[in-house]
Amino acid sequence: MSLQSSAASDLKVRFAVDRGGTFTDVYASVSDGTRHVLKLLSVDPGNYADAPREGIRRILEQVTGEALARDRPVPTRHVESIRMGTTVATNALLERKGDRCALVITRGLGDLLQIGNQSRPRIFDLEIAVPDLLYERVVEVDERVEFCKGQQHHDQVKGITGEYVRIVQRPNLANVEASLRALQADGFDNIAVVFLHAYTFPDHEQQVGQLARALGFAHVTLSSEVMPMVKMVPRGYTACADAYLTPAIRRYIDGFCAGFDERLGREVPVLFMQSDGGLAPIDKFSGFKAILSGPAGGVVGYAQTTYGPHTGNGKKKNFFFFNN
C-alpha cells in the first residue's frame, strides 16, 4: 500500500448539513485540515433520492478518491459524525402537509384549543384571523384531577412538581379503547393526548398513551412528555404540532439513514438541530423540536462566527446561550 492510499484510509470527515426547501448545503471538515463545501438542489429525483446523502457521497469520493455507486449504501468508515438542520417540519407546517391527527382531551375541554387564550395582538382589528387547527377530530375522555389547595383528601396524590392533586375521575380504559378504535376505523394513525394538570400528574395521559400504542397507533404524543408546563393551551398546541409533524420527520430520517451502511446511528453519530439551537440524536428528534430546526442553525452559526476576538472588537463571545 502506498503512503498516499494509507493516508486516505485514515481520514475522518465531519459533516454539517443544511437541508432547506430549495437548496441543500453540505460542509465537510476533514481530519487532514481540508474543508469542502457543496450545494445541491434539495429535490432532484432524476439524479438522486436524497440531497444530503448525495452531498455526503460526492464529498467522500473527493476526499478518499474512491468511486461510490449511487445505487449502493454509502459506506461510513470515513465519516466521523453528521449534524443536520432541516426545514422539512417547517415547510410541512407552513404548507399544512403534515399527517392527519386527532386530539384526545379531558371531557368538557374539547374546544379549548380552538378557543385558545383569546389574546388580541391587534386589539382594534375587526376581523380576527386565527390559524387552522392541526387536528381533525376530538375525543373527550372522562377523566379529571383537581388541586387539593391545602385540604386533606384520602385520595390525594403528590404530583411530580410537588403539588398535591385529588383524583376526581379515573379514565375508563374500556371506553377509551372503543373511542380509539373508532378513530382507527376512520383512518387516524396519530393522536395527541392532552389532559388537565398532566404537567404534574401525568398518570392518566400515560395510561391512554400505553393503550393507544398497544392498539397500533403509529405515533402517540403525550403533552406531559413533550411540554410539561402549567398552561394547558400552549401545552396542547405543542402536543398537536408534534403529532402532526413527527410522522413526516420520521419518514425523512428513515429514508436518509436507509442510504448508508449499518454503522450510521450506531458507531457514527447523527445529530439534528432542534428549534432551541441544541442537537438531538435521531431517536429523540420529533416534530415540535424540528419546527425551527433550519432557522436555528443559522442563528447558532451567526452567533459563533460574527462576534468574538476575530472581529477586531476585542470582546469575548457572549452568545453563551447558543453554544451547545
LINRA-V839419 format. One line per field, one symbol per residue. ss: DSSP state (a for helix, b for strand, c for the rest). Layout:
ss = ???
This chain:
ss = ccaaaaaaacccbbbbbbbcccbbbbbbbbccccbbbbbbbcccccccccaaaaaaaaaaaaaacccccccccbccccbbbbbbbbcaaaaaaacccccccbbbbbcccccaaaacccccccccccccccccccccbbbbbccbbbbccccccccbbbcccccbbbbbbcccaaaaaaaaaaaaaccccbbbbbccccccccaaaaaaaaaaaaacccbbbbaaaacccccaaaaaaaaaaaaaaaaaaaaaaaaaaccbcccbcccbbbbbbcccccbbbaaaccaaaaccaaaaaaaaaaaaacccaaaccccccccaaacc
